[in-house]
Amino acid sequence: MRIAIVIVVLATLALGALGIAQSDLSWPLAPESLVSLGLFGLALIAGMGVLLLLVTLVAHQGRQQRSLLDSLDAQRRQQRSLETAQLMRHFVHQAEALLEKDSLDPNKRSVQRCLAVDALRGNTGRGDPNYHRLGRLFEWLADEADEAKSDGARTRLIDPVLRQYAEIAEQLCRIGEADEERLAAFMRFQPQPPKVSDTVAQ
């Protein structure tokens, strides 16, 4: 805005100087020349005032538009955060409901332990539809986490849930009910295995 005002003032001064140079005024000024020069000066000042007013109005309108866009963007972010929070609650509800199935041993709350119990019963557990549903549910959450990478607010809502279920996600990959690449968002929260050098040192 300041640059536009400076440009308008300089353009007005340049136009005034050009007009005086082209008028071939002689000094001292005759009364009729003085009147013409006064009218010319008033016209320049009026034109400059109109241009400055337009510049001010355009700048004000631009600020209002930016404020409106910022407000709408903030509302969209808030709405996305609310939707994400609801989705996380829904995910936890669905995951807990599947983990509480009798076939998933609700007392032990571990897919791997459940498989061990099933193996003792002669069942590998791989055909259990609850494992398949749980795997698809985890893959859905991993996709949501990937989409939210650029949104810090959504990521802060999703990451705690990823940490909470990271171990079960790894177990689902181990039994072939989920793809490790699809669950990369979960896998980054898995504890890193000890290095070979550390194992040797112990």
C-alpha positions as CSV (number, residue, x, y, z in Angstrom):
1,M,0.0,0.0,0.0
2,R,2.8,2.4,0.9
3,I,4.5,1.7,-2.4
4,A,1.3,2.4,-4.3
5,I,0.8,5.8,-2.5
6,V,4.4,6.8,-3.3
7,I,3.9,5.9,-6.9
8,V,0.7,7.9,-7.1
9,V,2.3,11.0,-5.5
10,L,5.4,10.8,-7.7
11,A,3.2,10.3,-10.8
12,T,1.2,13.4,-9.9
13,L,4.3,15.5,-9.4
14,A,5.7,14.2,-12.6
15,L,2.5,15.0,-14.4
16,G,2.4,18.5,-12.9
17,A,6.0,19.2,-13.9
18,L,5.3,18.0,-17.4
19,G,2.2,20.2,-17.7
20,I,4.2,23.3,-16.5
21,A,7.0,22.5,-18.9
22,Q,4.6,22.2,-21.8
23,S,2.7,25.3,-21.0
24,D,5.5,27.8,-21.8
25,L,4.7,30.0,-18.9
26,S,6.5,33.3,-18.7
27,W,7.5,34.9,-15.5
28,P,6.0,37.0,-13.9
29,L,2.8,35.1,-14.5
30,A,-0.1,37.0,-16.0
31,P,-3.4,36.9,-14.1
32,E,-5.0,34.5,-16.7
33,S,-2.0,32.2,-16.5
34,L,-2.1,32.2,-12.7
35,V,-5.8,31.2,-12.9
36,S,-5.0,28.4,-15.4
37,L,-2.1,27.2,-13.2
38,G,-4.3,27.2,-10.1
39,L,-7.0,25.1,-11.9
40,F,-4.4,22.7,-13.2
41,G,-3.0,22.3,-9.7
42,L,-6.4,21.7,-8.2
43,A,-7.2,19.1,-10.9
44,L,-3.9,17.3,-10.1
45,I,-4.6,17.4,-6.4
46,A,-8.2,16.1,-7.0
47,G,-7.0,13.3,-9.3
48,M,-4.3,12.3,-6.8
49,G,-6.9,12.3,-4.0
50,V,-9.2,10.0,-6.0
51,L,-6.3,7.7,-6.8
52,L,-5.2,7.6,-3.2
53,L,-8.7,6.8,-2.1
54,L,-9.0,4.0,-4.6
55,V,-5.6,2.6,-3.4
56,T,-6.8,2.8,0.2
57,L,-10.1,1.0,-0.6
58,V,-8.4,-1.7,-2.6
59,A,-5.9,-2.3,0.2
60,H,-8.7,-2.4,2.8
61,Q,-10.7,-4.8,0.7
62,G,-7.7,-7.0,0.3
63,R,-7.1,-7.1,4.1
64,Q,-10.7,-7.9,4.7
65,Q,-10.6,-10.7,2.1
66,R,-7.4,-12.2,3.6
67,S,-8.9,-12.0,7.1
68,L,-12.0,-13.8,5.8
69,L,-9.9,-16.5,4.1
70,D,-7.8,-16.9,7.3
71,S,-11.0,-17.3,9.3
72,L,-12.5,-19.8,6.9
73,D,-9.2,-21.8,6.9
74,A,-9.1,-21.8,10.7
75,Q,-12.7,-23.0,10.8
76,R,-11.8,-25.8,8.3
77,R,-8.9,-26.9,10.4
78,Q,-11.0,-26.9,13.5
79,Q,-13.7,-28.9,11.7
80,R,-11.1,-31.4,10.5
81,S,-9.7,-31.7,14.0
82,L,-13.2,-32.4,15.4
83,E,-13.8,-35.0,12.6
84,T,-10.5,-36.6,13.3
85,A,-11.2,-36.8,17.0
86,Q,-14.5,-38.4,16.3
87,L,-12.9,-40.9,13.9
88,M,-10.2,-41.8,16.5
89,R,-13.0,-42.5,19.1
90,H,-14.8,-44.6,16.5
91,F,-11.6,-46.5,15.7
92,V,-10.8,-47.2,19.3
93,H,-14.4,-48.4,19.9
94,Q,-14.3,-50.7,16.8
95,A,-10.8,-52.0,17.7
96,E,-11.7,-52.7,21.3
97,A,-14.9,-54.4,20.2
98,L,-13.0,-56.8,17.9
99,L,-10.3,-57.4,20.6
100,E,-13.0,-58.3,23.1
101,K,-14.3,-61.1,20.9
102,D,-13.9,-64.5,22.6
103,S,-11.7,-65.7,19.8
104,L,-9.3,-62.8,20.6
105,D,-8.9,-63.7,24.3
106,P,-10.1,-60.5,25.9
107,N,-8.3,-61.3,29.2
108,K,-4.9,-61.3,27.6
109,R,-5.5,-58.5,25.0
110,S,-2.7,-59.7,22.7
111,V,-3.1,-61.2,19.2
112,Q,0.1,-63.2,19.5
113,R,-0.9,-64.8,22.8
114,C,-4.4,-65.5,21.3
115,L,-2.7,-67.3,18.4
116,A,-0.7,-69.4,20.9
117,V,-3.8,-70.4,22.6
118,D,-5.5,-71.2,19.3
119,A,-2.5,-73.2,18.3
120,L,-2.8,-75.4,21.4
121,R,-6.4,-76.0,20.3
122,G,-5.2,-77.0,16.8
123,N,-6.3,-73.8,15.2
124,T,-3.8,-71.4,13.5
125,G,-6.2,-68.4,13.9
126,R,-5.5,-67.2,10.4
127,G,-9.0,-68.0,9.3
128,D,-10.6,-66.0,12.1
129,P,-12.7,-63.1,10.4
130,N,-12.0,-60.9,13.5
131,Y,-8.3,-60.9,12.6
132,H,-9.1,-59.9,9.1
133,R,-11.5,-57.1,10.2
134,L,-8.9,-55.8,12.7
135,G,-6.2,-55.8,10.0
136,R,-8.4,-53.8,7.6
137,L,-9.3,-51.4,10.4
138,F,-5.7,-50.8,11.2
139,E,-4.8,-50.3,7.5
140,W,-7.6,-47.7,7.3
141,L,-6.1,-45.8,10.3
142,A,-2.6,-46.0,8.7
143,D,-4.0,-44.4,5.5
144,E,-5.6,-41.6,7.6
145,A,-2.3,-41.0,9.3
146,D,-0.5,-40.8,6.0
147,E,-3.0,-38.2,4.7
148,A,-2.6,-36.1,7.9
149,K,1.2,-35.8,7.7
150,S,1.0,-32.2,6.6
151,D,-1.6,-31.3,9.2
152,G,0.0,-31.0,12.6
153,A,-3.3,-30.8,14.5
154,R,-4.6,-34.0,13.0
155,T,-1.3,-35.8,13.5
156,R,-1.3,-34.9,17.2
157,L,-4.7,-36.6,17.5
158,I,-3.8,-39.7,15.5
159,D,-0.3,-40.5,16.8
160,P,-1.4,-41.4,20.4
161,V,-3.8,-44.0,18.9
162,L,-1.0,-45.3,16.7
163,R,1.3,-45.7,19.7
164,Q,-1.5,-47.4,21.7
165,Y,-2.0,-50.1,19.0
166,A,1.5,-50.4,17.5
167,E,2.3,-53.7,19.1
168,I,-1.0,-55.3,17.9
169,A,-0.4,-53.9,14.4
170,E,3.0,-55.6,14.3
171,Q,1.4,-58.8,15.5
172,L,-1.2,-58.6,12.7
173,C,1.6,-58.2,10.2
174,R,3.4,-61.2,11.7
175,I,0.4,-63.5,11.2
176,G,-0.3,-62.2,7.7
177,E,-3.6,-60.4,8.4
178,A,-2.1,-57.0,7.5
179,D,0.6,-55.7,5.1
180,E,3.7,-54.1,6.9
181,E,4.0,-51.5,4.2
182,R,0.4,-50.6,4.6
183,L,0.9,-50.2,8.4
184,A,4.1,-48.1,8.1
185,A,2.4,-45.4,10.2
186,F,2.1,-48.0,13.1
187,M,5.5,-49.5,12.5
188,R,7.4,-46.3,13.2
189,F,6.3,-46.6,16.8
190,Q,7.6,-50.1,17.2
191,P,10.7,-50.3,19.5
192,Q,13.9,-50.7,17.5
193,P,15.6,-54.1,17.9
194,P,19.0,-54.0,19.7
195,K,22.0,-53.6,17.5
196,V,24.3,-56.5,16.9
197,S,27.2,-54.6,18.6
198,D,25.1,-54.0,21.7
199,T,24.1,-57.7,21.8
200,V,27.7,-58.8,21.5
201,A,28.8,-56.3,24.2
202,Q,26.3,-57.8,26.7
